[in-house]
Amino acid sequence: MHRRLFACLGFGLTLAMLPMTLSTPAQAVTINLTIGTSLNNGRAITCRGGERILRNRGFRDIRRIDCRGRFLIYRAWRGGSRFEIAVSAHNGRVVDVRRIRR
């Protein structure tokens, strides 16, 4: 008798907890990258580090164009468009963002 009661309670509790354990559907996240955005919290940035940060911000197929001066220049794809991004090597701030035609 007790086994059956505990089995029913356990089953009922499982059914009650089921909606809380189901995962929620994924939603698209828009990540804004505009002039003046700090990529590295005001710290100096390397060419490889800038590429990694841009990848984490949703860019793909990132190409390093120029990493020798004060500004690090990248070309990357995001959302079906190609962009050229200039980042200050000194403080990691985005200096320029241009959308490039295919």
C-alpha positions in Angstrom: 0.0 0.0 0.0 2.8 2.4 0.9 4.7 1.6 -2.2 1.8 2.4 -4.4 1.2 5.7 -2.6 4.9 6.8 -2.9 4.9 5.7 -6.6 1.9 7.9 -7.3 3.3 10.8 -5.3 6.6 10.5 -7.2 4.9 10.4 -10.5 2.8 13.4 -9.7 5.8 15.4 -8.5 7.6 14.5 -11.7 4.7 15.7 -13.8 4.5 18.9 -11.8 8.3 19.6 -12.2 8.3 18.9 -16.0 7.4 22.4 -17.2 10.3 23.9 -15.1 12.9 21.5 -16.6 12.0 22.0 -20.3 14.5 24.2 -22.1 13.4 27.6 -23.5 13.8 28.2 -27.2 16.9 30.1 -28.3 16.5 33.7 -29.4 18.7 35.8 -31.6 21.0 38.2 -29.8 22.0 41.5 -31.4 25.4 42.7 -30.5 26.0 46.4 -31.3 29.5 47.4 -32.4 29.8 51.2 -33.0 32.5 53.8 -33.0 33.7 54.3 -29.5 32.9 50.8 -28.2 35.6 49.6 -26.0 36.5 46.0 -26.8 39.1 45.4 -24.1 38.0 47.7 -21.2 40.5 50.4 -22.1 43.6 48.1 -22.1 46.0 47.7 -25.0 45.1 45.0 -27.5 47.1 42.7 -29.7 46.2 41.8 -33.3 45.3 38.2 -32.4 43.4 39.4 -29.3 41.3 41.8 -31.5 40.5 39.1 -33.9 39.3 36.8 -31.0 37.2 39.6 -29.5 35.6 40.4 -32.9 34.8 36.6 -33.3 33.1 36.7 -29.9 31.0 39.7 -31.0 29.5 37.7 -33.9 31.9 38.3 -36.8 33.2 35.5 -38.9 35.8 35.0 -41.6 38.0 37.7 -40.0 41.0 38.8 -42.0 43.8 40.9 -40.6 44.5 43.7 -43.0 47.1 45.8 -41.1 48.4 45.2 -37.6 51.6 47.3 -37.7 50.5 50.8 -36.7 48.4 52.5 -34.0 45.3 51.0 -35.5 44.5 47.4 -36.1 42.4 46.9 -39.3 40.2 43.9 -39.9 37.7 42.8 -42.6 35.0 40.4 -41.5 31.5 39.1 -42.3 28.5 39.5 -40.1 24.8 39.0 -41.0 25.4 38.7 -44.7 27.4 41.9 -44.9 31.2 42.6 -45.0 32.7 45.1 -42.7 36.0 46.9 -42.3 36.8 47.6 -38.6 39.5 49.8 -37.2 40.5 49.3 -33.6 43.0 51.4 -31.6 45.9 49.2 -30.4 46.5 51.5 -27.5 43.1 51.2 -25.7 41.0 48.7 -27.7 38.4 51.2 -28.8 36.6 50.9 -32.1 37.8 53.8 -34.2 35.9 53.1 -37.5 33.3 50.6 -38.8 32.5 50.6 -42.5 30.2 48.3 -44.4 31.9 47.1 -47.6 30.0 46.0 -50.7 30.5 42.5 -51.8 
